[in-house]
């Protein structure tokens, strides 16, 4: 009972994480990589070799229904972000008095949304060479330095009250709004299949659901509306090749009225259970004619979303081509709130990026 309660409490929370990684002298690895994850499930990707933002799920292409140039628009800004992170990496190496060797800047940001209560919260943190560097406290909307080398950056970023207000708006409104939008894209695109299977006339009947996401689901057999525990073998949730999941539950053939039995499938975020009655005519077998009802395929509720970072200057802004100087922060970040003419009304899908500045010499 305790496990069931915990499951019900956890399934309403959806999360998205964006990872940016800039590196130097790492063999056989791109200098810059962007990965988007929803509930630890990859949804999109960019790297400095391909120089193209690519969806990792077919349903992500539905965004082009609203804006045909969406992926091109994101790609342009991802290319600019690549230059920004080159500046950040060079600045941090100088801040730590480093020259050559392997060095890595990592940034993770995202948000969580409880689709039951509506509560949201965000997170935004930078790391350098495997250690925390600077973190945004989204409750107080202040940057917190995790290392001495981050103190000056913290002071500079905390001075920018307008930028902090923009970030607050992003994490409390824009991010959740885009999350909900992408959830709806997934709901209208993915399909779930639920079937009854049997190998031989004397073998157990298997209730099988596949093509669902996320991997938080329950399946069980009932008799007269009561959950069965005897003569039932519940399987584990297993991955499919396309990133979706499957689950099954076996039932020992009953000797009494089959009409008393049904299989119940519960998916995270879906309020209504999917119920399949035990009916000999609906069982797919290896020894006779198979059948499947037309209503066995239903819309899959999916908790997925993608968004990318806001770049702090227009795409046609002149980028630094030499080693960053002490005023690189001003050169790149001075237009952090400049209006960007986003096509297709996709303002807000990006989160602003900032340059890790150096102290004046």
N, C-alpha and C positions, 0 to 999 in steps of 0.2 A: 504493500500500500504506500509506503514511504517513497519508493522509487517512482511509482506512478504519479504521486503528487509533485515530486521534483521535476519530472518530465513535463507535466502540464505547466509548471511555472516557468520553465526555460524555453519552451517552444515559441513564445510570443516575441522574443527579443531577436532582432535582425541586426547584423553588423556588416560594415564594409571597411576594408583597410586598403589604402594605397601605399605602395612601397616604391621609393626612389633610391637607386643605388648608383653612386658615381665612384669610380675606382681608377687607380693608376698602377701600371705595371703588373696587372693580374693576367697571367698567361691564359690564352684561349677563352677570354671572357670580355664581353663588350664593355666599353668605358662607361656607358650609361644605360640603365635599364629601368623601365617602369612596369610594375605588375599590379593589377587590380584583383582583389580577392573579396568574395562574399561568403561569409561563414566558411572560410578556408577553402573556397572553391574559386579557381581562377576564371576571370571573366574577360580580361583584355591584357594586351602586352605591347611594349615598344622597346626597341634598343637602338643604340647608336650605329649598329651595322645595317639594319634594315631601314632605319629612319622612317618608320611607318607604324602608326597605331593600328593594331589588328584586334578585332573581337575574337574571343576564344569560345563563344557560344553562338550558335546560329540565330537564336532569338534576339541577340544583341543588335542584329542588323535592322530590327524594327525601328530603331531610332531614326533611320533614314526616311521613314514614312513622314516624319515631321520636318526633317531637314536633310535633303539629299546630299549636302556637302558636309555633313556632320563629322565624318571620319577624317576628311581632308582638313577640316578646321582644327580638329584635335591634333592631327599630325603636325601642322604648322606650329602650334604652341608647344608641342612636345619637343620639337627640334630646338626651339628657343630655350626651353627648360634645360635641355642638354648643355647649352652654353652657360646658363646661369649656374648649373652645378659644377661645371668646369671651374668657374670663378670661385665658388665656395670651396672646392677641394684645394685649389691653389692657395687661397687665403688661409685655410686652416693649417695647411702644411707650414706656411710661414709663421702662423701664430704659435705653432708647436716647435718652431725652429728645426723643421725637417726639410730635406731636399728630395732625394730619390727614394726608391723602395716602394713596397706595396702599402697603399693607404686607401681607406674607404670612408666615404660619407654616406650615411643611410638616413632616410627620413620616412617616418610612418605617420600617416594621419588618417582620420576617418570618423565615422559616427555610428552610434547605436540607436536603434529605434524600437520601442516596445509598441507593437501594433495593437495591443489590447488596451494599454493605458494612455498611449500617445507620448509617453516620456521619451526624451532624446538627450543624448550627451555626446560630446566630441572628444577627440584626443589628437595631439599634434606634438611630435617629438623628433629631435635630431640626435643622431649618434655619430661618433667618429672613432674609427679603428676598434670597433666592438664595444665601446663604452658610451653610456649616456652623455650627451653634451649639453643640450638645452631643451626644456620641456615647457609647453604652454599649459598653465593651470586654467582650464576652461571654466571653473567655478568663479575664480576671481579675475579672470582674463588678464593674467600677468605671466610674463615669461620668467622661468626659474632656471638659474645656471646650475648645471650638475658638475661643472669643472671650473677651476679658476680662469682658464683661458676663455670661458664663455661669459664672464662677468661684463666685459665691455659691450658685447653684443646684446646681452640682456638689458643693459641700461639704455642702449640706443633703441631697441625695439619697444621697450616699455614707455619711452617718451612719445611714441607715435600713437596717440590716443585715437585718432581717426581710423588708423589701420586696425587697432584692437577692436574698435566698434564694428568694423567691417567683418572681422573674424567672428565676433559674437553673433552677428546676423547670419553669417554663413552656417555656423554650427547649430544654431537654434531654428533656422528657417530653411535656408537654401538647400543644405545637405539633406535634411529629411524630406523636403519636397521632391528632390530628384530621386531619392531612394524609393519613394512611393510610386513615382512615375515608372521607374524601371521594374518594380514589382509587378505593375500592371502589364508591362510588355511581356514579362515571363508568363503571367497567367494566361494570356491570350495566345501564346505560341506553343508551349510544351503540352504534351499529352501523356496521360497515364493509362496503362492497360491493366485490368484485373481479370484473372481467369481461374477456372477450376481445371486441374490436371489430374490424370491417373494413368499409370503405366500399364497395369493389368486389371482385370475385373476384381481381383481379390486384394489388390494393393491399397494403400492409403490414398485418400483424396487430398491433393495439395491445392491450397489457395495461394495464388501467386500474384503479386503486384509488382510492376516494373515501370521504369520511366519517370519516377518521381524525384523531387528535390525539395528541401534538403534531406540529409540522411537522418532525420529525427522523425521516426514514425513508429506506429504500433500495429500489430495484426493479431487477431485472436478469433477463435471459434466460439459460437454461442449455441445454446439449446434453450428453446423457449425464452429467449431474451437474457439468459444468464450465462456469464462467461464460463467456458469449460477449461478445466485444468488436467483432467484425466483423459487418456487416449489422445493427447495432443502433443505434437512436437513442434515447438516454435523455432524457426530458423533465425540466423543473424541477418542484419542488413548488409548487403554486398554491393560493391560498385559495378556499374556498367561501363563499357568502353567510352561512352559519350559524356561521362561525368554525372549522369543520373544514377539512381540506385534501385535495388530490387529487394524484396523480402518475401518469405513464404512461411506457411504454417500447415503442417500435415495433420489430418484427422483420421483416426481409425474408423473404418466403415461402420456406421451404426446399423443395428438390427431392427430398430423401430422406425417410425415414420420420418423419412428424410425431410419432410416439410418443416420439422421442428428446428432444423439446423440452419445457421447462416454464418458467413465469414465477415468480419468487420475490419476495415482498414482505416486508421486514423493518421493523418499527416499534419505535421507542424504548421500552424497558421490557418488550417482549414477547420472551420467550426462544425461542419456537418460530416458525420461518418459516411464512408462508402460501404454499403452492405450488399453482399451477394448471397442469395438463397442457394442452398444445396439442392441442385436439380440434376438428375441423371442426364437430361437432354442437353444440358449446358456444359457437360464435362468434356474437355478435349483429351482424347486418348490416343494410344499407340496401336490400338487393336480394332478401331472402328472409325466411323465417320466423325470428323470433328466439327464443332460448331462454335460460334461466338456471337453473342448478341450485339446488335449495333450500338446499344447504349453502354457497352462495356468500356468504351473510350470516352473519357471525360476530361474537361479542362484541368490541368495541373496547376495548383497554386504554388508559385515559386517565389522565394524571397531573394531577389537578386537586384543589383543596382550597380551602376558604374558612374564615376565622375572623375575628373582630372583636376590638376592644379591650375589656378589662375597665374599667368605669367605677368610679372610686374611692369611690362612695357609692351608696346605694340610690336607685331612681328617684324615690321620694317625698321625698328630701332637699330642703330649701329651697335654691333656687338664688339666686345674687346677681343683683339687677336693676339695680344702680347700678355706677359705676366701681369696680373692685376696689381694695381698700386693701392696706396692707402685710401684713395678716394674712389675705389671701384664701387663701394656701397652707394655713394651719391650718384655715380654715373649710371648705374643699373636700376637702383631702387627709387630714384627721384621721381619717377613717373608711375609709382606703384598703384596710384588710384586714378591714372589717366583713363578716360573713357575708351573702351575697346568696342568697335562696331561688330558685335557678335552676330553672325548670320543666323536666320531661322529662329530667333528668340531663345537662344540657348544660354542666355546670361545666367550665371549662378552655378553652372555645372563645374566651373573651375574654382579652385581655392588659391588665394594669392600666395606667391612665393617671395621669399626675401633672401637677400644676399648676406652672408656672414661677413660683416665689415671688419676692417682693421682700424686700430687706433691711429689718429693723425700722427705723422712723423714730426 
